[in-house]
Amino acid sequence: MSDIVLALDASAAACSVALLRGRDVLAFREAPMAQGHAAALVPLVMEAMAEAKLDFVDLATIAVGVGPGSFTGIRIALAAARGIGLAAGRPVMGVDSFNAVAASVGEAELSGRSLLVVIESKRKELFGQYFDSARRPLGEALVLPGAELLLHRPPGSLVIAGDGAHYLRETTGAILATLAGRPDARAIAHLAAEGRAILAPRPLYLRGADVTFPAGKSPPSAS
């Protein structure tokens, strides 16, 4: 029985794709980009599949980054993952950005320290979640300005990771992780293979809609 995981992520300023068998990464592709995810993601998938000499029926499961992050990128990756899963008859699972970044932080950097994963939101608030030194979540995810995220800081040494970490660069006593920036499809694949941090394959929304309607008014119906 196959144990191969195909993982996709487009939740940040990049597209990434990974193929994993057991602990071995069979292929990895990443393309940094601020936009253009829709045109880039599927070709990266096909390149990775060709490198690993695999067909979609060889997969056991498809894992996809569900955010938080870029609304458009998340929807693109989910659509691709669902399409592959449907065509190949394979299950699709989601992995959130916080756990994906946490999984990429080095053991030496995290040893004896708490972790704050900060995800870029393109607005004043940042997405943040705290973890202990074993990468277990310390409470729910937060949506707060950077300074307010730190009001929830646990005692002791702290490592900050994620593509929003640079906003907290000057934080006293905190260490910026050297490698863990945006979510990486390899980390998503490892989490999926281990059955950790698994969510439904749908966008993880932490903030309400930016558009609101006056009392007594309803949004227009779709046509």
C-alpha positions as CSV (number, residue, x, y, z in Angstrom):
1,M,0.0,0.0,0.0
2,S,1.3,3.4,-0.9
3,D,2.6,5.8,1.7
4,I,3.4,8.7,-0.6
5,V,2.2,12.1,0.3
6,L,1.8,15.0,-2.2
7,A,1.8,18.4,-0.4
8,L,1.0,21.8,-1.8
9,D,1.1,25.3,-0.4
10,A,0.4,28.7,-1.9
11,S,-0.7,30.5,1.3
12,A,2.3,33.0,1.3
13,A,4.5,34.7,-1.2
14,A,5.5,31.5,-2.9
15,C,4.2,28.2,-4.3
16,S,5.8,25.0,-3.0
17,V,5.2,21.3,-3.7
18,A,6.7,18.3,-2.1
19,L,6.5,14.5,-2.5
20,L,7.2,12.4,0.6
21,R,7.7,8.7,1.1
22,G,8.1,7.8,4.8
23,R,10.7,10.4,5.9
24,D,12.3,10.8,2.5
25,V,11.5,13.8,0.3
26,L,11.3,12.4,-3.2
27,A,11.0,15.8,-4.9
28,F,10.6,19.5,-3.9
29,R,9.8,22.6,-5.9
30,E,9.4,26.1,-4.7
31,A,8.8,29.4,-6.6
32,P,8.8,32.7,-4.7
33,M,6.2,35.0,-6.0
34,A,3.9,37.8,-4.8
35,Q,1.2,36.9,-7.4
36,G,0.7,34.4,-10.2
37,H,0.1,31.4,-8.0
38,A,-2.7,30.1,-10.3
39,A,-0.3,29.8,-13.2
40,A,2.6,28.4,-11.3
41,L,1.3,25.8,-8.9
42,V,0.1,23.0,-11.2
43,P,3.3,23.1,-13.4
44,L,5.4,22.7,-10.2
45,V,3.2,19.7,-9.2
46,M,3.9,18.1,-12.6
47,E,7.6,18.8,-12.4
48,A,7.8,17.2,-9.0
49,M,5.8,14.2,-10.1
50,A,8.0,13.8,-13.2
51,E,11.2,14.0,-11.1
52,A,9.9,11.3,-8.7
53,K,8.7,9.2,-11.7
54,L,5.2,8.9,-10.2
55,D,1.6,9.0,-11.4
56,F,-1.2,10.4,-9.3
57,V,-2.6,6.9,-8.7
58,D,0.7,6.2,-6.8
59,L,-0.2,8.7,-4.1
60,A,-1.7,7.7,-0.7
61,T,-3.0,11.2,0.1
62,I,-2.8,14.9,-0.8
63,A,-2.0,17.5,1.9
64,V,-2.6,21.2,1.4
65,G,-1.8,24.4,3.3
66,V,-5.1,26.0,4.5
67,G,-3.7,29.2,6.0
68,P,-4.0,31.6,7.4
69,G,-2.3,33.6,4.7
70,S,-3.2,34.8,1.2
71,F,-6.9,34.4,0.6
72,T,-6.3,33.9,-3.2
73,G,-3.3,31.6,-2.8
74,I,-5.1,29.3,-0.3
75,R,-8.1,28.9,-2.6
76,I,-5.8,28.1,-5.5
77,A,-3.9,25.4,-3.6
78,L,-7.2,23.9,-2.3
79,A,-8.7,23.8,-5.8
80,A,-5.6,22.0,-7.1
81,A,-5.5,19.6,-4.2
82,R,-9.2,18.7,-4.5
83,G,-8.9,18.3,-8.2
84,I,-6.0,15.9,-7.9
85,G,-7.7,14.0,-5.0
86,L,-10.9,13.7,-7.0
87,A,-9.2,12.5,-10.2
88,A,-6.9,10.0,-8.4
89,G,-9.5,8.9,-5.8
90,R,-7.3,9.9,-2.9
91,P,-8.2,11.7,0.3
92,V,-7.3,15.4,0.8
93,M,-6.3,16.8,4.2
94,G,-5.5,20.3,5.4
95,V,-2.5,21.5,7.5
96,D,-2.5,25.0,9.0
97,S,0.3,27.6,8.4
98,F,1.2,27.8,12.2
99,N,2.0,24.2,12.6
100,A,3.8,24.0,9.2
101,V,6.1,26.9,10.2
102,A,6.6,25.4,13.7
103,A,7.7,22.1,12.2
104,S,10.4,23.9,10.3
105,V,12.1,25.5,13.3
106,G,15.4,23.7,14.2
107,E,15.7,21.6,17.3
108,A,18.7,23.6,18.6
109,E,16.9,26.9,18.2
110,L,13.8,25.7,19.9
111,S,15.4,23.8,22.8
112,G,14.1,25.0,26.1
113,R,12.2,27.9,24.5
114,S,8.7,28.8,23.6
115,L,7.8,29.6,20.0
116,L,5.7,32.4,18.5
117,V,4.7,31.8,14.8
118,V,3.7,35.0,13.1
119,I,2.0,35.0,9.8
120,E,1.8,38.0,7.5
121,S,-1.8,39.3,7.0
122,K,-1.1,42.4,4.8
123,R,-3.0,44.5,7.4
124,K,-2.2,46.1,10.7
125,E,-3.0,42.9,12.6
126,L,-0.8,39.8,12.4
127,F,-1.8,36.2,12.7
128,G,0.0,34.6,15.7
129,Q,0.1,31.4,17.7
130,Y,2.3,30.3,20.6
131,F,3.9,26.8,21.0
132,D,5.9,25.2,23.7
133,S,9.4,23.7,23.1
134,A,7.8,20.4,21.9
135,R,5.8,22.4,19.3
136,R,2.5,21.9,21.2
137,P,0.1,24.9,20.8
138,L,-0.3,27.1,23.8
139,G,-3.8,28.4,23.3
140,E,-5.7,29.5,20.3
141,A,-4.5,31.4,17.3
142,L,-4.5,35.2,17.7
143,V,-5.2,38.1,15.3
144,L,-3.6,41.2,16.9
145,P,-1.1,44.0,16.1
146,G,2.4,42.8,16.7
147,A,2.9,44.6,20.1
148,E,-0.3,43.1,21.4
149,L,0.7,39.6,20.3
150,L,3.6,39.9,22.7
151,L,1.2,40.6,25.6
152,H,0.4,36.9,25.5
153,R,4.0,35.9,25.6
154,P,4.7,32.9,28.0
155,P,7.6,33.3,30.5
156,G,11.1,32.4,29.5
157,S,13.0,32.5,26.3
158,L,11.2,33.0,23.0
159,V,11.8,32.1,19.4
160,I,9.8,34.0,16.7
161,A,9.3,32.4,13.3
162,G,7.1,32.9,10.2
163,D,6.9,35.4,7.4
164,G,5.7,38.1,9.8
165,A,8.5,37.6,12.2
166,H,10.5,40.6,10.9
167,Y,7.8,42.9,12.4
168,L,9.0,41.8,15.8
169,R,12.7,41.9,15.0
170,E,13.5,44.4,17.8
171,T,11.7,42.4,20.5
172,T,13.9,42.3,23.6
173,G,15.1,38.8,24.5
174,A,13.6,37.0,21.5
175,I,15.4,35.0,18.9
176,L,14.4,35.0,15.2
177,A,14.5,31.5,13.7
178,T,17.0,31.3,11.0
179,L,15.2,29.0,8.5
180,A,11.5,29.0,9.3
181,G,9.8,31.7,7.3
182,R,6.8,31.0,5.2
183,P,5.0,27.6,5.2
184,D,6.9,24.9,3.3
185,A,5.3,22.0,1.5
186,R,7.9,19.6,3.0
187,A,6.8,20.4,6.5
188,I,3.1,20.0,5.5
189,A,3.9,16.6,4.0
190,H,5.7,15.4,7.1
191,L,2.8,16.6,9.4
192,A,0.3,14.8,7.1
193,A,2.4,11.6,7.0
194,E,2.5,11.6,10.8
195,G,-1.2,12.4,11.2
196,R,-0.4,15.7,13.1
197,A,-2.2,19.1,12.9
198,I,-4.7,17.7,10.4
199,L,-7.7,19.9,9.5
200,A,-10.5,19.8,6.9
201,P,-9.4,20.9,3.4
202,R,-11.0,24.3,3.6
203,P,-9.6,27.8,4.2
204,L,-8.7,28.6,7.8
205,Y,-10.3,32.0,8.4
206,L,-9.3,33.9,11.6
207,R,-10.8,37.2,10.8
208,G,-14.3,38.2,9.7
209,A,-15.1,39.6,6.3
210,D,-13.8,43.1,5.5
211,V,-17.1,44.1,3.9
212,T,-20.1,44.5,6.2
213,F,-23.7,45.5,5.5
214,P,-26.0,47.9,7.4
215,A,-28.5,46.4,9.8
216,G,-31.5,45.0,7.9
217,K,-29.6,44.8,4.6
218,S,-28.3,41.5,3.1
219,P,-25.5,40.9,0.7
220,P,-26.6,40.6,-2.9
221,S,-27.4,37.0,-4.0
222,A,-25.0,35.4,-6.4
223,S,-26.2,35.2,-10.0
